Amino acid sequence: MNLPELPRIDRRTAIKWIATASASLALAPHWTAAAEDGAAVVFANGYGTDPDLTKTYKPGDIWPLTLNPAQRQTVATLCDVIIPADATSPSASAVGVHDFIDEWISAPYPNNVQDRGVILAGITWLEAESQKRFGLNFVNAINRQKTAICDDICFEEKAKPEFKTAAKFFARFRNLTAGGFYTTPEGMKDIGYVGNVPLAKFEGPPLELIKKLGLA
C-alpha cells in the first residue's frame, strides 16, 4: 500500500523546536549507545556554528535530513501510537513531531548523533518485526497489531531478552515524542500549562503559598 507523502513543517520552526525541547529532554532518562549504520561521525574540528534562526531555510540547508519517505511514515505512525489524538488534543504527527524527530537525529551535535543510530536501528527492527508477525509494514498494520509489538518493548525492565535492545530504542523514541509534543502550543494546552501568557494584572503568588513559606 503506497501512502501519500507527509507534509513537512518549515525547517526554521523545526530547528527552534529542537532548542526548546532540549531542556525538557535533558531531564528524561537518556540511553546512549554506539551509533550504527554509518551514523557515527567524528567531529574532530567541531561541528561548525549553530543555525541562524532569523533566516528561512529550505531542504538541503543547514544539515541534511536523515529519514527517507518510508521512514518518516514509520516514525509518524509510531508517534501516534504513543500519543494518539483524543477529545482534547491532536495526535503527535498532526503537530509535526515526526519532523521534529527527523531534525533531532539529523543535527550534528554529539547526543543527536548517538540518537540517530538508536532511532535508525529501531525503525529497521520495528518494520522487520511487523513483517515477521503480520506480513505487513508497521504503517499498514491495524491498531491492535501495532499495539501488540509496542506492548513487548514498552517497559525495558519487563521486556524479554530478545526484546531488550528494541525496548531501549522505544524508551528513547518515547522520550523524544513526548519532549517534542509537550513543547508545542497544543501539547502545553493539553497538560494545562499556562506560562508565557500575558496577564492583564499581576497579582503575585497566592496568599496561601506565602503563608506556607512563612512570609506572611
Secondary structure, DSSP 8 states (H G I E B T S, - for coil): ----------HHHHHHHHHHHHHHHTTS--------TT-----TT-------TTS---TTSSS-----HHHHHHHHHHHHHHS---SSS--TGGGTHHHHHHHHHHS-SHHHHHHHHHHHHHHHHHHHHHHHHHSS-GGGS-HHHHHHHHHHHS-TTTS-GGGHHHHHHHHHHHHHHHHHHTTSHHHHHHTT---S---SS---S-HHHHHHTT--
